[in-house]
Amino acid sequence: MSAETQTPARPFDEMPIITRLEDYPYTMPTLLAREAQTLGPIFRAEVGEQGRDAFGRWVVFMVGPEANRFVMHSHRDHFSHDLGWTPTLGGMFEKGLLNTDDPEHARQRKLMNPAFTSAYMSRYLPIMNRVIAQRSSDWVERDEVDMYAETRKITFDVAAECLTGLRTGAEVDHLRELFFKLMQSSFDDVETMADYVAKLMGVRAELDELLLAKIAERRRMPTDDILGMLVKAGDEQSAPFTDRELLGQLHILLVAGHETTTSMSAWLLYLLASHPDILARVHAEMDEALAATGGEVTLDAIKAMHLLSNTVDEAGRLYSPVGNVPRGVVKDFEFGGYHVPAGTRALLSLAACHRLPEVFANPDTFDPDRFAPPREEDKRTPYALVTFGGGPRICIGINFAQIEIKAMAAHILRHYTLAPTPDQPPLQAYYGPTAELPGGMRLRVTPRSAQADAS
Ligand code: HEM
């Protein structure tokens, strides 16, 4: 039976509540998938005083393809992205596309869409290829690297240059540090709350000064980076962006774009390094695709790598960088047999949907072939694979991220052999607003030799 209620819905206070959430940040996807199997696609969570969050709101989890379709498509006007994401981002950043509601969101998305279409990817790929080659050039010398830290440097450099034209170097390193400080919001050397707030405001002011200077520069001299396109965007129907709005869009594009791509590319490389059978097949496919281009990672070569694409999808399914998407409920609704009042906070769990055995066979197993014909598990059920969200508000950076991750894998696997270090403790993602790896991800790097491939 559909989760959209056929019989009269039960009152909200009869909805089951889950309470044992101690290990939640480490076990969230499997924990919520298990609960959904017994309780159904919607349940409450006891998160604070009397079960409510810091704002006094009940939190409901929604899990599964039907919940995805309901929240992201059929009933999306019942949910606010602003009331969901803005508190999650903690007030550190200006508002942007991610945390703005319609009708304002529709205006902004229309202005931004052109910079993210497939047609523009040919501009960004050479930047990605250069940064990836430059940033990975000393890995063999270092013998062992923290792949999570390395992919962060790559994705931030790529985002900074594609967005604002800033080239890898001291200025981008500084921008990354400012950003990271704001996202972490933790400082070693503060003693009082006033110190803390002053530090945070100082970092934010420095970041804004740097970005506002870039905006002014682009207004004087538009170039073909994303900011250059956003500065020029606007027509009779859609007013152009103001400086403040552009600042918000840059904040949010950097937040949404780099942390997610960092985690997904690191997991992809780790999973390949830990599964030599799949790696050998990815290598064979890649060698054939790159032979046709003389070794250059082109958009056509990327398109030809179907197994790599399925492997990227599998890394995203297992370690979804955005574990839950938050929403504020703005209109009462009925779902899964229950009535939910406006004012509730809803967390649509993408990561838990990816671990439901009725949707994905053996969901905790790494198995990229689940996406290949004839299985195509993601196509059997609409809204099953939602790593990048879905519906009209699907991630605007989906093409950008997928090309960057595949370009990174192609370059790295072509030149290096990666192996887990024997003393690396088992890796567990930590689910905050995005999936993080606080302890890093150590991998050994050696040059890839023909002999290594043959074995
Ligand atoms: C592996 C990488 C990425 C993942 C897994 C990812 C995931 C997501 C998800 C799940 C959403 C939907 C959020 C919701 O429904 O509330 C989203 C939205 C968004 N993403 Fe991404 N993202 C990635 C990369 C990027 C990149 C590279 C950019 C930009 C350069 C970007 C910019 C955005 C923006 C601006 C939105 C809001 C779109 C809107 O509401 O219209 N993301 N992303």
Boltz pocket constraint, residues with backbone or C-beta under 6 A from the ligand:
constraints:
  - pocket:
      binder: B
      contacts: [[A, 81], [A, 97], [A, 98], [A, 99], [A, 100], [A, 109], [A, 252], [A, 253], [A, 256], [A, 257], [A, 258], [A, 260], [A, 261], [A, 264], [A, 320], [A, 321], [A, 322], [A, 325], [A, 326], [A, 386], [A, 387], [A, 388], [A, 389], [A, 390], [A, 392], [A, 393], [A, 394], [A, 395], [A, 396], [A, 397], [A, 398], [A, 400], [A, 401]]
      max_distance: 6.0
